[in-house]
Amino acid sequence: MNITPTEFQEGRTLAQYLDILVMQGKVMVYTHANQETYTKSMNQKMRAKVSGVRPGLPDYIIITNHKVLFVELKRLKGSRLSEAQEVWLKAIGVGHKRSFATVAYGFEGAKEFIDSHLDL
C-alpha cells in the first residue's frame, strides 16, 4: 500500500534537513511561518488579524548567507494553492534579486529548490 505523506510529515522531514544545513553553516536561520488564520476560535482569528497576520505567507522562510528563500510546501497529491498564496508568491518574485520563492510538492521538491540556491 502506497500512502502519500501528509504535509506535516513532509514538513517534519524538511525541518530535520534544514537543521543539518544550519549545523553545516549553509543556512543561517529558518522558520516555519505558523499562520493563525485557520482556527475555529473567532477570538483567536480576530487577534491574529488585528496584529497583522495575513493568509497566504509561504510555509517556510529560509535565510542563507546571501539569499532569502520562501517555500510553500504541499503534499505530493491533492494540494492546490489558495488565491492568497498565489499573491504572496508573485509578490516575492517581483523586483527582489536575492529573494526566491517556490511551491514545493513534498520534501524532495523543497530540498531540490533549497540546494539549488545554496552558496557552496
Contacts in CASP RR format, 6 or more apart in sequence:
PFRMAT RR
TARGET T0000
AUTHOR 0000-0000-0000
METHOD contacts of the structure
MODEL  1
MNITPTEFQEGRTLAQYLDILVMQGKVMVYTHANQETYTKSMNQKMRAKV
SGVRPGLPDYIIITNHKVLFVELKRLKGSRLSEAQEVWLKAIGVGHKRSF
ATVAYGFEGAKEFIDSHLDL
4 75 0 8 1.000
4 76 0 8 1.000
4 77 0 8 1.000
5 13 0 8 1.000
5 75 0 8 1.000
5 76 0 8 1.000
5 106 0 8 1.000
5 107 0 8 1.000
6 75 0 8 1.000
7 73 0 8 1.000
7 74 0 8 1.000
7 75 0 8 1.000
7 79 0 8 1.000
10 73 0 8 1.000
10 75 0 8 1.000
10 76 0 8 1.000
10 106 0 8 1.000
10 107 0 8 1.000
10 110 0 8 1.000
11 32 0 8 1.000
11 59 0 8 1.000
11 73 0 8 1.000
11 107 0 8 1.000
11 110 0 8 1.000
13 107 0 8 1.000
14 60 0 8 1.000
14 71 0 8 1.000
14 73 0 8 1.000
14 107 0 8 1.000
14 110 0 8 1.000
14 111 0 8 1.000
15 30 0 8 1.000
15 32 0 8 1.000
17 107 0 8 1.000
17 111 0 8 1.000
17 114 0 8 1.000
18 27 0 8 1.000
18 30 0 8 1.000
18 60 0 8 1.000
18 62 0 8 1.000
18 114 0 8 1.000
21 27 0 8 1.000
21 114 0 8 1.000
21 118 0 8 1.000
22 28 0 8 1.000
22 29 0 8 1.000
22 30 0 8 1.000
26 64 0 8 1.000
26 118 0 8 1.000
26 119 0 8 1.000
26 120 0 8 1.000
27 62 0 8 1.000
27 63 0 8 1.000
27 64 0 8 1.000
27 114 0 8 1.000
27 118 0 8 1.000
28 63 0 8 1.000
28 64 0 8 1.000
28 65 0 8 1.000
29 63 0 8 1.000
30 60 0 8 1.000
30 61 0 8 1.000
30 62 0 8 1.000
30 63 0 8 1.000
31 60 0 8 1.000
31 61 0 8 1.000
32 59 0 8 1.000
32 60 0 8 1.000
33 57 0 8 1.000
33 58 0 8 1.000
33 59 0 8 1.000
33 60 0 8 1.000
33 61 0 8 1.000
35 48 0 8 1.000
35 53 0 8 1.000
35 55 0 8 1.000
35 56 0 8 1.000
35 57 0 8 1.000
36 44 0 8 1.000
36 45 0 8 1.000
36 47 0 8 1.000
36 48 0 8 1.000
36 53 0 8 1.000
37 45 0 8 1.000
37 48 0 8 1.000
37 49 0 8 1.000
37 53 0 8 1.000
37 54 0 8 1.000
37 55 0 8 1.000
39 45 0 8 1.000
39 48 0 8 1.000
54 84 0 8 1.000
55 82 0 8 1.000
55 84 0 8 1.000
55 85 0 8 1.000
56 82 0 8 1.000
56 84 0 8 1.000
56 85 0 8 1.000
56 87 0 8 1.000
56 88 0 8 1.000
57 88 0 8 1.000
58 70 0 8 1.000
58 71 0 8 1.000
58 72 0 8 1.000
58 85 0 8 1.000
58 88 0 8 1.000
58 89 0 8 1.000
58 92 0 8 1.000
58 101 0 8 1.000
59 71 0 8 1.000
59 72 0 8 1.000
59 73 0 8 1.000
60 69 0 8 1.000
60 70 0 8 1.000
60 71 0 8 1.000
60 73 0 8 1.000
60 110 0 8 1.000
61 68 0 8 1.000
61 69 0 8 1.000
61 70 0 8 1.000
62 68 0 8 1.000
62 69 0 8 1.000
62 70 0 8 1.000
62 71 0 8 1.000
62 114 0 8 1.000
63 69 0 8 1.000
64 117 0 8 1.000
64 118 0 8 1.000
64 119 0 8 1.000
65 119 0 8 1.000
66 98 0 8 1.000
66 119 0 8 1.000
67 98 0 8 1.000
67 99 0 8 1.000
67 100 0 8 1.000
67 117 0 8 1.000
67 119 0 8 1.000
68 98 0 8 1.000
68 99 0 8 1.000
68 100 0 8 1.000
69 99 0 8 1.000
69 100 0 8 1.000
69 101 0 8 1.000
69 102 0 8 1.000
69 113 0 8 1.000
69 114 0 8 1.000
69 117 0 8 1.000
70 88 0 8 1.000
70 89 0 8 1.000
70 92 0 8 1.000
70 99 0 8 1.000
70 100 0 8 1.000
70 101 0 8 1.000
70 102 0 8 1.000
71 101 0 8 1.000
71 102 0 8 1.000
71 104 0 8 1.000
71 110 0 8 1.000
71 113 0 8 1.000
71 114 0 8 1.000
72 81 0 8 1.000
72 85 0 8 1.000
72 88 0 8 1.000
72 89 0 8 1.000
72 101 0 8 1.000
72 102 0 8 1.000
72 103 0 8 1.000
72 104 0 8 1.000
73 104 0 8 1.000
73 106 0 8 1.000
73 110 0 8 1.000
74 80 0 8 1.000
74 81 0 8 1.000
74 103 0 8 1.000
74 104 0 8 1.000
74 105 0 8 1.000
74 106 0 8 1.000
75 105 0 8 1.000
75 106 0 8 1.000
76 105 0 8 1.000
76 106 0 8 1.000
79 105 0 8 1.000
81 89 0 8 1.000
81 103 0 8 1.000
85 103 0 8 1.000
88 101 0 8 1.000
89 101 0 8 1.000
89 102 0 8 1.000
89 103 0 8 1.000
92 99 0 8 1.000
92 100 0 8 1.000
92 101 0 8 1.000
93 99 0 8 1.000
93 100 0 8 1.000
93 101 0 8 1.000
100 113 0 8 1.000
100 117 0 8 1.000
102 110 0 8 1.000
102 113 0 8 1.000
104 110 0 8 1.000
104 112 0 8 1.000
104 113 0 8 1.000
END
